[in-house]
Amino acid sequence: MYRYALMELSRHGTRTAGNVLGYALAVSFLVAAISIVRSHALAAKKELDIPGTKFIVYVPAPNQDEFSDGGPCTDTLYTMMLDESCLSKIREVPGVTGTAAYLLFRKIEKGSSTGRSMAGLDLVHLGIWESFCAPKDVLSGRFLVPGDMDAVLLEEPFARATGLAEGDTIDAFGRRFRVVGIVNTGIRPARPDMYAPLEVVQEIVRRSNPRLEGGMNIILVRVAEPRVQDSVMKKVKELVPDAVLASYKCYRPALTGTEITMKLVWVVSLVIALFVTLFAAKSQLSSVIERTADIGILKAIGWSSSRVMRQVLAESAIQAVVGGAIGCLVAVLVLLFLRWGNYYGGQVVISVWIVALGMGLALAGGGVAGLLPAWRAYRLKPAEALRRL
């Protein structure tokens, strides 16, 4: 049966080549386009992981006037102190992959309306708060390390305003500190004048006001990926009703754009597959009509209707398999070229399941395209067919 199918396909080489080319184009576009969009999504996700997987939690103080001399704060508000139990509850929320304590303290000094602010960094959980201050932000000098109990980092604007540089000393919060580095963290929530280890700022807060209990005033939260951030924030809000949650919102339009692009690729791929299937069905039907007399002879010499039907379906399947295989090969070569060219940061994805999906689409199209012609051949009566000789 398959030998006869190959003979029939070779007899109509141009038509067969057209059908095979159609399947190849549809499959190669599907596999390459979806893979490229996924590669772009992975590259975008890598860039969005810093601003798009982190947010801060703090509780504004109900009476701001209590902090006339300063206290724990965010950019514009004084806040309540939080304890370890709050940190632990948030850590248990599904989708949260890490939490870290952050303590931002402002001291109003004589002759100053704003005072000076210092943030305590949890150096043990560097990866969680690296979007707020990280070694990559150092302009000169070095970053803080555990044990730097008398060392600080200065934000570049504060360093310029005070004329301080790496290696200088600064008297602040009743202590003298060495400036070990200058950083510029850009636009960040809860941005202070200077940074020190968390333990140092905790000691400063306790000495400033013994009534302030707790080890932090801001909790930094990291989630598994940007797409779950909104749901995690909602659950955290339920745990801490008085809390204010702040995060970057730039990941939303980027994720929306990626999702729209993926949907568009699927729609275009399916439309192309539909047209290819209809073209192949029309071509296969024309072939059956041309071979009406031949089919009549086959039935007259003993071929059953079901065998003739399988014959036509086999011809359609062979064209689909060959075209699908060529399309997958072309798509893989295109993706390898993109990978070698280091497009999307070298994260070009070649997924086995996407290639298998392309082949599955080709086979499904071949089956649909061959169904009507095969059914026509099945119902054809030998006497009616032989009258056309």
C-alpha positions in Angstrom: 0.0 0.0 0.0 2.7 2.5 0.9 4.7 1.5 -2.2 1.7 2.3 -4.3 1.2 5.6 -2.4 4.8 6.6 -3.1 4.4 5.7 -6.8 1.3 7.9 -7.0 3.0 10.8 -5.3 6.0 10.6 -7.6 3.7 10.6 -10.7 2.5 14.0 -9.6 5.8 15.5 -8.5 4.8 19.2 -8.8 1.6 18.8 -6.8 3.3 16.7 -4.2 6.2 19.2 -3.8 3.7 22.0 -3.4 1.9 20.1 -0.6 5.2 19.2 1.1 6.4 22.8 0.9 3.1 24.0 2.5 3.5 21.7 5.4 7.2 22.6 5.8 6.5 26.4 5.8 3.7 26.1 8.3 5.6 23.8 10.7 8.9 25.8 10.4 7.1 29.1 11.2 5.2 27.5 14.1 8.3 26.0 15.7 10.6 28.9 15.1 8.2 31.7 16.0 7.0 30.1 19.3 10.6 29.2 20.2 11.8 32.8 19.5 8.9 34.3 21.5 9.7 31.9 24.4 13.4 32.9 24.2 12.5 36.6 24.3 10.2 35.9 27.3 13.1 34.1 29.1 15.4 37.0 28.4 12.8 39.5 29.5 12.1 37.5 32.7 15.8 37.5 33.5 15.9 41.3 33.3 12.5 41.6 35.2 13.6 39.3 38.0 15.3 42.2 39.8 12.5 44.8 39.8 9.6 42.3 39.1 10.1 39.8 41.9 10.6 42.0 44.9 8.4 44.3 47.0 8.6 46.0 50.4 6.3 45.8 53.3 6.0 48.5 56.1 3.4 49.8 58.5 3.1 53.6 58.7 3.1 55.0 62.3 -0.4 56.2 63.3 1.0 59.4 64.9 3.7 60.9 62.8 4.2 63.8 65.3 5.8 61.4 67.8 9.0 61.3 65.8 10.0 64.9 66.0 13.6 63.9 66.5 13.5 61.2 63.9 12.9 57.5 63.8 12.4 54.5 61.6 11.1 55.7 58.2 10.5 55.1 54.5 11.0 57.9 52.0 8.3 60.1 53.4 6.7 58.5 56.4 7.8 57.3 59.8 6.9 53.7 60.4 6.3 51.1 63.1 9.0 48.6 64.0 8.3 45.0 63.0 9.5 41.8 64.7 10.7 38.4 63.6 7.2 36.9 63.8 6.0 39.1 61.0 8.9 38.1 58.9 8.2 34.4 59.5 4.5 34.7 58.6 5.3 36.4 55.3 8.0 33.8 54.6 5.3 31.0 54.7 3.1 32.6 52.0 3.0 30.4 48.9 5.1 31.9 46.1 7.5 33.7 48.5 11.1 32.5 47.9 12.8 34.7 50.4 12.5 37.6 53.0 15.0 39.9 54.5 15.0 42.6 57.2 15.6 46.2 56.3 15.9 49.0 58.8 15.9 52.6 57.6 16.4 55.2 60.4 16.4 59.0 60.1 17.8 61.3 62.8 16.8 65.0 62.8 19.8 67.0 63.9 20.1 70.6 65.0 20.0 73.0 62.1 18.6 70.4 59.7 15.0 70.0 58.6 15.5 66.6 57.1 18.4 65.1 59.1 20.4 62.1 58.0 19.3 58.6 57.2 21.0 55.3 57.4 19.8 51.9 56.2 20.7 48.6 57.8 21.4 45.9 55.3 21.0 42.2 56.1 24.3 41.0 54.5 23.3 37.4 54.9 20.4 37.8 52.4 22.2 39.7 49.8 20.3 38.2 46.9 16.9 39.3 48.2 17.6 43.0 48.5 20.2 43.4 45.7 17.7 45.5 43.8 18.0 48.1 46.6 21.7 48.2 47.1 24.2 45.6 45.7 27.9 45.4 44.9 27.2 46.3 41.3 26.1 49.7 42.5 29.6 50.6 43.9 31.1 53.5 42.1 34.3 53.6 44.1 35.8 51.7 47.0 34.2 48.4 48.1 30.9 46.9 49.3 30.1 46.1 52.9 31.1 42.7 54.4 30.0 41.0 57.6 32.0 42.5 60.5 32.1 46.1 59.1 30.8 47.5 62.3 32.3 50.9 61.8 32.0 51.1 58.0 29.4 52.8 55.8 28.5 53.2 52.2 27.4 56.6 51.0 24.9 57.3 48.3 26.5 59.4 45.6 24.2 62.5 46.0 24.9 62.6 49.7 28.6 62.1 49.2 28.7 65.0 46.7 26.6 67.3 49.0 29.0 66.6 52.0 32.2 66.5 50.0 33.0 63.0 51.4 34.9 60.3 49.5 36.2 56.8 50.0 38.6 56.7 52.9 37.1 59.7 54.8 35.4 59.5 58.1 31.9 60.8 59.1 30.4 61.5 62.5 26.7 60.4 62.5 24.2 59.0 65.0 26.7 59.5 67.8 29.4 57.3 66.2 32.3 57.7 63.8 32.3 55.7 60.6 34.8 55.0 57.9 33.5 55.6 54.3 34.4 52.3 52.5 32.6 53.0 49.3 30.3 55.3 47.2 27.2 53.8 45.6 24.5 55.0 43.2 21.5 52.8 43.5 19.3 54.9 41.1 15.6 55.4 41.8 14.9 53.0 44.7 12.2 52.8 47.3 13.5 53.6 50.8 16.7 55.2 49.6 18.9 56.5 52.5 22.0 58.7 52.7 24.2 55.9 53.9 24.3 52.1 54.5 25.7 50.0 57.3 25.2 46.4 58.5 21.8 45.7 60.0 23.2 45.1 63.5 24.7 48.6 63.5 21.5 50.4 62.7 19.5 48.2 65.2 21.9 49.3 67.9 21.5 53.0 66.9 17.7 52.7 67.0 17.7 51.1 70.5 20.0 53.7 71.8 18.0 56.5 70.3 14.6 55.3 71.6 14.5 52.2 73.9 10.7 52.0 73.3 11.2 51.0 69.7 11.1 47.2 69.7 11.7 45.0 66.8 14.6 44.4 64.5 13.3 46.0 61.3 10.8 48.5 59.9 10.7 47.3 56.4 10.5 43.7 55.1 11.9 42.9 51.7 10.0 40.1 50.0 11.2 38.1 46.9 8.7 36.0 44.9 9.2 33.2 42.5 8.5 35.2 39.3 6.8 38.4 38.3 3.5 36.8 37.3 2.8 35.7 40.9 3.7 39.0 42.5 0.2 40.5 42.6 -1.3 37.4 44.2 1.5 37.2 46.8 1.1 40.8 47.7 -2.7 40.2 48.2 -2.0 37.4 50.6 0.6 39.4 52.5 -1.9 42.2 52.8 -4.3 39.8 54.4 -1.7 38.8 56.9 -0.7 42.3 57.8 -3.8 44.5 57.2 -2.2 47.7 58.3 0.8 47.3 56.0 1.6 49.3 52.9 3.1 47.3 50.1 5.3 49.0 47.4 6.9 47.5 44.3 8.1 48.3 40.9 5.2 48.2 38.3 7.4 48.2 35.2 7.1 44.4 34.9 3.4 44.5 34.1 3.5 46.1 30.6 6.5 43.9 29.7 4.7 40.7 30.7 1.5 41.8 29.0 3.5 42.5 25.8 5.1 39.1 25.9 1.7 37.4 26.4 0.1 39.3 23.5 3.0 38.4 21.3 2.7 34.7 22.2 -1.1 34.7 21.5 -0.5 36.4 18.1 2.1 33.8 17.1 -0.4 31.0 18.0 -3.2 32.7 16.0 -1.0 33.3 12.9 0.4 29.7 13.1 -3.1 28.2 13.3 -4.3 30.4 10.4 -1.3 29.3 8.3 -1.9 25.7 9.2 -5.6 26.0 8.3 -4.8 27.4 4.8 -2.1 24.7 4.3 -4.6 22.0 5.3 -7.3 23.3 2.9 -4.8 23.6 0.1 -3.6 20.0 0.7 -7.2 18.8 0.9 -8.0 20.5 -2.4 -4.9 19.1 -4.0 -5.6 15.6 -2.7 -9.2 15.7 -3.8 -8.1 16.7 -7.3 -5.8 13.8 -7.4 -8.6 11.4 -6.4 -10.9 12.8 -9.1 -8.2 12.4 -11.7 -7.6 8.8 -10.6 -11.3 7.9 -10.6 -10.8 5.2 -13.3 -7.7 3.9 -11.6 -9.5 3.5 -8.3 -12.4 1.7 -10.1 -9.9 -0.8 -11.6 -8.3 -1.4 -8.2 -11.7 -2.1 -6.7 -12.7 -4.3 -9.7 -9.6 -6.5 -9.1 -10.3 -7.0 -5.5 -9.2 -4.0 -3.5 -11.8 -3.2 -0.7 -13.2 0.3 -0.2 -11.4 0.5 3.2 -8.1 -0.4 1.6 -8.5 2.3 -1.1 -9.4 4.7 1.7 -6.3 3.8 3.6 -4.3 4.3 0.4 -5.4 7.9 0.0 -4.9 8.6 3.7 -1.4 7.2 3.4 -0.6 9.5 0.6 -1.7 12.5 2.6 0.2 11.3 5.7 3.4 10.8 3.8 3.3 14.4 2.5 2.5 15.7 5.9 5.3 13.7 7.6 7.9 14.7 5.0 6.8 18.4 5.1 6.7 18.4 8.9 10.2 16.9 9.2 11.6 19.4 6.7 9.9 22.2 8.6 11.2 21.1 12.0 14.7 20.8 10.6 14.6 24.3 9.1 13.3 25.7 12.3 16.0 24.0 14.4 18.7 25.4 12.0 17.3 28.9 12.4 17.2 28.6 16.1 20.8 27.3 16.2 21.9 30.2 14.1 20.2 32.6 16.6 21.9 30.8 19.5 25.3 31.0 17.8 24.7 34.7 17.1 24.1 35.2 20.9 20.6 36.6 20.3 18.5 37.1 23.4 21.6 36.7 25.5 22.3 33.2 24.2 19.0 32.0 25.7 17.5 30.7 22.4 15.2 27.8 23.4 15.1 24.6 21.3 12.4 22.7 23.0 11.6 19.0 22.2 7.9 19.5 22.9 7.6 22.4 20.5 9.2 20.4 17.8 6.9 17.5 18.6 4.0 19.9 18.5 5.0 21.0 15.0 5.1 17.4 13.8 1.8 16.7 15.5 0.2 19.7 13.7 1.5 18.5 10.4 0.1 15.0 11.0 -3.2 16.4 12.1 -3.3 18.6 9.0 -2.5 15.6 6.8 -5.2 13.6 8.4 -7.8 16.3 7.9 -6.6 17.1 4.4 -6.9 13.4 3.4 -10.2 12.7 5.0 -12.6 14.1 2.4 -10.7 12.7 -0.6 -10.4 9.3 1.1 -14.1 9.3 1.9 -14.8 10.0 -1.8 -12.6 7.2 -2.9 -14.3 4.9 -0.3 -17.8 5.6 -1.7 -16.8 5.4 -5.4 -18.6 2.5 -7.2 -16.4 0.4 -9.6 -19.0 0.5 -12.3 -19.4 4.2 -12.2 -15.6 4.7 -12.2 -15.0 2.3 -15.1 -17.6 4.1 -17.3 -15.0 7.0 -17.5 -12.5 4.8 -19.3 
